[in-house]
Structure formats: C-alpha cells, structure tokens
Amino acid sequence: MLFGTLAVIPGMLLALAGHLLTGSPDNWSNLGWLSCYLPFFGCVGIGVYLGFRDDGATSIEEA
C-alpha cells in the first residue's frame, strides 16, 4: 500500500501533463478519460502491484 500511495505523486504529474497536452478540454469525452485518469490510476495500480509482489527475499540477510 505504501508504493501505491507514493505512486500518487507521479500519477498526478502525468495526469496534469496529459490534461495540458490535450489542450485542457472542457468536454470530457473519451480523450479526457484516457489523458487524465488512465495515467493517474495506472501509476497507482502499478505501485500497488509492485508493493504486493513477492520477490523471494524473506529476510534482510537474503536481500
């Protein structure tokens, strides 16, 4: 959950960049969803996935 929470920061930056690159549309069509919400929730989802993934190291000595 920590990685998912920390992934909010780059997600917000990517969503802002997508919003500005599409010209800040007033009409939220499919392009608005793809350019703003997909990068944000994509970053959060990848962060949650990386946080829950088990890389096989069970103790600090093995890492």
N, C-alpha and C positions, 0 to 999 in steps of 0.2 A: 504494500500500500504506500510505502514511502516513495518508491520510484514513480508510482502513478501520481502522487501529489506533487513531486518535484517536476514531473513532465508537464505540469500545467503551465509553467513559465515559458518553455519553448513553444508549447502549443498556442499560447496566447499571442506570442510574437509571430508565429506562422499564420495564424488566423488574421491578425492585423495586416500582415503583408499581403495575404490573399485578398482581403477586403479592399485594400488600397490599389492593388494591381488590377482588380476588376472595375475600378472606377467608382467605388463606393455606391453601388446601385441602391436606388430607393425601392425598387420592386424585387422582392425576394423570390426569384424563380429558382430553378434547379441549380443555376450557376452560383447563386448566393450560398446555397447549402454546400456545394462542393468546395467553394473557395474559402469559406469561413468555418463551418462546423466540422468538416472532414479532417482538416489538419489538426484542429484542437483535440477532438476526441480520438483521432488516430494516435497522437503523441501520448495521450493519457492511457490508451489501451496498450500501446507498446511498452510504456513504463510499468503498467500493472503486470503484463506478461513477463517482462524481464525481472520484476521483483519476485514473482511466484515460481520462476523457473528454478529447477534444481540442477546445479552443475556438478554434483557428485561430491563436493567438498563438505564434509560433515563437521569438521572442527578447524580451528585456526591453524593448527600444526600442519594439516593437509593442504592448506591453501597456498 
